[in-house]
Amino acid sequence: MSLTDLKKSKSNKTKKKTFTVDEFISDAENYAKGQPDIVKRGGQELPKQLDLKQAVAIAEQQVADKAKAKEANRPFRHATFTLSEDAIAQLNELAKDSKLAKSHIVRILIDAIANKDQKTQLLELLKSNIQ
Amino acid sequence: MMILVGGEKGGSGKSCLAQNLAVYFASNKGAIVLMVDCDPQRTTSDWIQARNTDPSLPAINCIQLYGKIRNDLLSLNQHYDYVIVDCGGQDNLALRAAMSVADHVLIPLRPKRRDLKTVPHMEDMLSTCKMVNPKMLASFVITQCPALPSQANRILEAKEVCASYGINVLSAVTFNRNVYDDSEEKGSSVLEIEPEGKAAAEMVAIAEEILAMKPDNSHEFN
């Protein structure tokens, strides 16, 4: 990548105010505080950055936005269903054998049924004796 | 003569350049040389301490000064042939005080964007200082240049960037060489470790280019 874009673009010479050698030297302290008085780019005011209050307010807003986005993007949420004792026992056994979470097994089963074509789904539902 | 080696950018080789110039003046010119270390990191002071343990090397004196050192420098300059001031990589009181009395200001910069981005502030500081120190001659020096031929254009571009701000850029440059680092270990310099080497030639070229400059007495850079 070229460095030539860093060349001085235009001459914006501004007349400097009168100063002494000691003022020139002491201005280093103003520069260190971000408030140069004598040596400042072409006499222009430097672009203002955030002040302390603004920086804190922006950070708080970003934390809140992040929490909100996290909430909105959560893939799962709690759902409560009533199951028979047998179904609970079977689900427990399936979870133990497969080493999967019970909710994970339920999601797999729902997915399997929901993706089959309607005719097959209907037949399976009709065959089911589950109360 | 007082030579300030300074700038806003850390790691650009200020101490290395200051030390090698000091050796050049002490060895090649037989001059009485003082180094003024304004950097709290004390790189140059440590180097001198190591150097003074070897009596075969020409002696160079060293003093640490911080803050508003203008009057101290003016006084020291009367007693030494060459006073080389090594200022750390920031705009501070010592840098400006030294700039206000120096005959030459050398600002080493690597041909890198982050180094070249300090040029506008340095140019402003130099131009302002020139109003109170009209004899000052300021130059950028491109240091640690890549040796690969494919990167040669970066060196030319870096020089163009510096020159666009109306400040002199030395023709002589330094390349990225391990000998600069190796020589520093025992308080030595590239001029003493490899006097016929490429690094020594680079340092001689820089020193002689500075010495060949015509004196100035203007309140503005031409």
Interface residues (C-beta under 8 A of the other chain):
Chain A: S2 L3 T4 L6 K7 K8 K16 F19 T20 V21 D22 F24 I25 S26 D27 A28 E29 Y31 A32 I38 V39 K40 R41 G42
Chain B: K68 R70 D91 N92 L93 L95 R96 A97 S100 P111 R113 L116 K117 V119 P120 H121 E123 D124 M125 T128 C129 M131 V132 N133 R154 E157 A158 E160 V161 S164 Y165 G166
